[in-house]
Every structure is written in C-alpha cells, then in structure tokens.
Amino acid sequence: MLERTDRLCLAVRDAAKAAEDFASIFDTAIVDISPDRMTNALRTTLQWGQDQVELFEPQGDGAVADFLNTGRSGIFAGGFAAHDPQAVAARLQERGIRVHEQSPERFIVLPGDLNGTGLVLSKVQHRERVGLNDKIWQITYAVPDLKAAIANYASLFGLEDTFTNYYTSENFGYEGAITWFDAQDGGLLDSLEYLEPNDATKAVARFVSRNDNGIYMASIETDAIPAIKDRVTATGDGWQGTDFGGFIHPKRLHGLLLGLVSYENWNSRRPLP
C-alpha cells in the first residue's frame, strides 16, 4: 500500500538554524512555515530534491517536546506516500494504531503510538527537484527483533507480499533486511530497512539500548555526491566516505544520520527476487 518514501520529519530545537544548515549543504528551499497543532510545534517544510524535510520545533508541551526531552533527536517521523493514504490510515486503525487526520490527504501517527516510530502518510505527488538531492529512497528502523519488526510493519503497511532481502553487516554490527516497494531492475529504490544489532560495541546497539525501537537513519539518492561532500568537509567534519557514496554524521544535520548513494550504483547492486 505504500508507494514512495517522500519525507522526513525531524524534531529540532531551532528550526531556523536547521533550515539554514540544510540549505548550506543541499540548496533546500523553505516552502511553508505553519503551526502543527497535533504536535504543538512550528513546522518548517523544506523542499529537498523531489521530496521534503519537515522541521518540528516545539512550542510547548506535546509530542515533539516529549521526543526531545527523553533524549532522542533526529527523525521524529518517517513519511510515506500512497495514492490512497486514507486507506492506509484505515488499515492502521483497524490494527489498533491511533491515527490523526490533519487533512483529507495527510495523516500522522505519533511516535508514542507506534513503537517510537512516528509516521506521516500523504498522497503521491510529483514535485520538481530543488537543490542537490534527488529523493529519499530509504528509511531505516533499528529494532531489537528483526523478524518480529518486519512482520509487524508489513502487516500494518500492507507489505506482506513485497520482496525482502536479508543480509549481515560485520562492519557496522547488525543483522539487516530491506523491504523493497518496487523490486525490479530499473524500478524505484524506495524501501524500508531494518537493523537488529549483533555487536554491543557498535552504534546500532547503542541506539537500540537507548530507544528500543526507533528510526535510526535515512538515505537519499543523488548525482551530486562530490559536491555535497565538498560542502560538508569545507565547513567541518562529519563526512564518512564509502564505496557506494557516503554518510553525513547526525551532528551536521540536527540529529539525522544520512546515507548518500547514486541511483545507478545502488540499482546495480541491489538483490532482486
């Protein structure tokens, strides 16, 4: 039922500063600033490639303030698009998840109602690319039990018949799995990734120890990795290169750990059914 990964919602202390920092690296553009009454936050929306980043700055007590005050930072909610978001919302409600309707085409689930993993559902929409990013292609959940998490989210999101591949990362210390929305060569990379730590000394294990379930990171596809790398390294540290692209450290993006790949590179290496 999910068709695209189309936005990230970040809980931040200072949305203006976060917007400035994103623009300095990616040439994002502010497209909206408005109150989000459900979370008691000011929501600043950035156009980020074809997709969006929403910066939630708490205005008092509420879900965003709770998220930050419990020591979390970064991804407050992952955003997904569907042609019928209302149907996805109804499916979640049928399975006992509390869903808040913010408009006929936008629904939000707060982190406290979905194992610490907030969710925004919206209607599929084409947007022209803005800046150096192309699009968000993956949202990554860190979980204490890999197979239980996959079964749970697959049931909630209607992904039971979608292809999932499993793998192990010795370098980063986890058992992983990726559920692909469009599992075909040349298709969209949009996907959900799951990580279960198997090495207590690594970052994923520390994240799960602090948060239990949570949204650990996200990844984008872009043809501008060298330019983005130069912008990050010219203004400080926080860049880690890889054979497929790179990572930007959360301290540079207000709690967001971000992976970067090119479409051509990742499409050629992803497993297919």
N, C-alpha and C positions, 0 to 999 in steps of 0.2 A: 504493500500500500504506500510505502514511502518511495519517492522517486528521485529526490535530489537532496543533497546536503547544501543548504543555502545560506546559513547564517550562524554566527556565534554571538552569544550574549555574555559579556564579561561584567563581573561585579568589580567596581573600581572606586577608590576614594575620591579621585579628582578626574572627572570625565573630560574637562577641557585639556588637561595635561596629557591624558591618554590619547585624545584625538590628535593633538599636536605631534605626539611621538609616532603614532601610526602614519600620519601624513609624511613625516620626515623620512620614513623608510619605504613606504608603498605608494605615496601620492594619493592617498584616500581623500574623499571629499565628504563633508558633512551634508546630509540630505534632509535631516529632520532633528529637531530637539523638542521633546514634548514630555509631559508628566506621564508616568506609568502608575496609575492608581492601584493596580493589583499588587504591586511590589513596593509602593510608596518610594519610588525612585524617579530621578530625572533620567530619561532615556535619550541618549545622543546616538543617532544612527549614522554610520559611515558607509558610503559606497566603496566596496573593496573588491576590485575586479568586477565580475558579474554578480557577486554576492554581497553580503552586508555583515558588518560588525555593529552590535548594539552595546553601548557602554551604559551600564546602570549605576548611577551614583545615588546612594541612599539619601533620602530627605528626612529621615527619622526612623522610628521603629518599623520593621517589616521584614520581608523575606530576604532582601538584599543585605540589609544591615545584619540580620542573623547570620547569613552566609559569611560575611566578612568578620564578624565578631567571634565566630567559632574558629578562626584561624585559617579559613580557606581563602583562596584567591584564584583569579583566573576564570575559568568557564563556569558561569552560573547556570547556563542552559545551552544545549545544542539545538540548532534549528534545522528543520526538515520541511521540504515542500512536497505537496501532493496535489493532484488535480482535484481531489475531493477531501480537503482537510477536515471537513465536518464529519465525514465517515470515519476517518482515523480517530478523531476525538471521541466519537460514539463508541468505537471499539474499545478504546482505553477505559471509558466509563463503564462499559459492560464488564470489564475485568477488574473493577474496583478502584481505578485511578481517578482522583479528583482533577477535573479539567475545568479551566476558567475560559470563557469565551470573551475575547477582547474586541472582536468584530466578527462579522459573518465569515471572514476569511483568515482569521488569526485566533489561535488558541494557545494557552500557556499552561504548563504543568510546573508547579514549584518544586524545587529540589527535595523538600521535606516530604513530598507526596510520591516520589519515585526514586527511592533508594539513593538520595543525594544527587540525582542526575536530572536537573531541570530540562524542560523540553518546550520548544516553540514550534507550532505547526502553522504553516501558511500555504497559500495557493501557489502553484508553479507559475513563475513569472519570468519573462525574458528581460534582462537588463543589459545595456551596453557596458562593455568593460571600462572601468575607470582605474587608472594607475598601473602599477607594475604587477599586481596579482592578476591571475586569470579567474580561478574559482576555488572554493573549498571543495575538497574531494573526500575527506575522511574525518570522522570524529571518533576519538579513541576513549574507551571506557577501561578503567583499571578496577579489577574485581577480585574478591577472594576465592571465587569458584567459577572457573571459566565456563564449563558446560552448563551449569545452572543459570548463569547470566545469559548465555546465548539462547537457551530455551525460553527464558522469561521474556527477553526483549523481542525475540522472534514471534512469540505469541501475542505480545502487546501490539507490535507494529505490523503484523501480517506478513512476516518474512519467513514463514516455516518452509516454503518451497524454494527459497533463494539459496544459491550456492555459497557455501562457507568453506574456506581452506584453513588448515591448521599448520602451525609452524612453531619452532623454538628459537629464541634468541639467547645464545650463550653470552654474547657481549653485554646485553642490557638486562639479562637475568629474568626472563619471563617465558611462560608458555603463551602463545598468541593465536588469534584466529581473526579472519576478516570475512564478513558477510557482504557480498557484492550485490548492489541493486541491479546492475546491468552486466552480467557475467558473459561477455563476449568480446572477442578481439575487435578493437576499434570502438567499443562502447564507452559509456561514461565510467569514470573511475569511482563514482560516488559509492560510499561504503561505510559500514560500522566496523571498528576494530575493537577487540577485547584482549586485555592483558591480565594474566594471573601470575604474580611473582613466584619465582622459584629460587631466588637468591636474596637473602635478608639484607645483604650489604648494598644492594642496588637501589636506584631511585624509585622504581615502581613499587618495590616492597615498602619503602618508607612512606610513600603516598598512601598505599592501602592500609598501613598500620595507623596512620593519622586519620584517614577518612572513611575506611571500609570501602564501599562503592563510591566512585566519583568519575567525572570526566577528566581524564588525565592530560589530553592534548588534542590538537587538531592538525591537519595537514592541508596544504594548498598545492595546486599545480600552476606553474608559471614558466614562461620562456625568458624571464629576466633574472635568473638566479645570480649571475655575476654582478649585475648592477645592485641587487638587494644586498648581497654580501659586502660590496664596497661601501654601501651606506651604513651598514651595521659596524663594520670594522673601522671606518673612518671616525666614528664617534664613541668608540669604547669597545669593550669585549662583549661576549655573548654569542658569537658565531661559532658553530661547530660544523665543519665540512664532512661530507660522506661521499661514498662512491655513487650515490643516486641523487645528491643535491646538498642538503644541509639542514641544520636545526638552528633556530633562534631561541636563546635562553629566556625563560619567563621574566627575568628581571628587566629585559628590554621591552617587553610587551605587556606590562601590567598584569603579570601572573599567567599569561598564555605561553605555554610551550608549543612551538610551531615547527612542523616539518615542511620542507620545500622539495618538490620534485618537478621534473618536466613531464608532460603527458607522454611524449614519445618514449622516454626512458622507462616509465613505470608501466605503461601499457604493454611494452615488450617483455617485461619480466613477471607480470602477474600470472598466477596459475589460473587455469580455466577448467570448467567441468568437461 
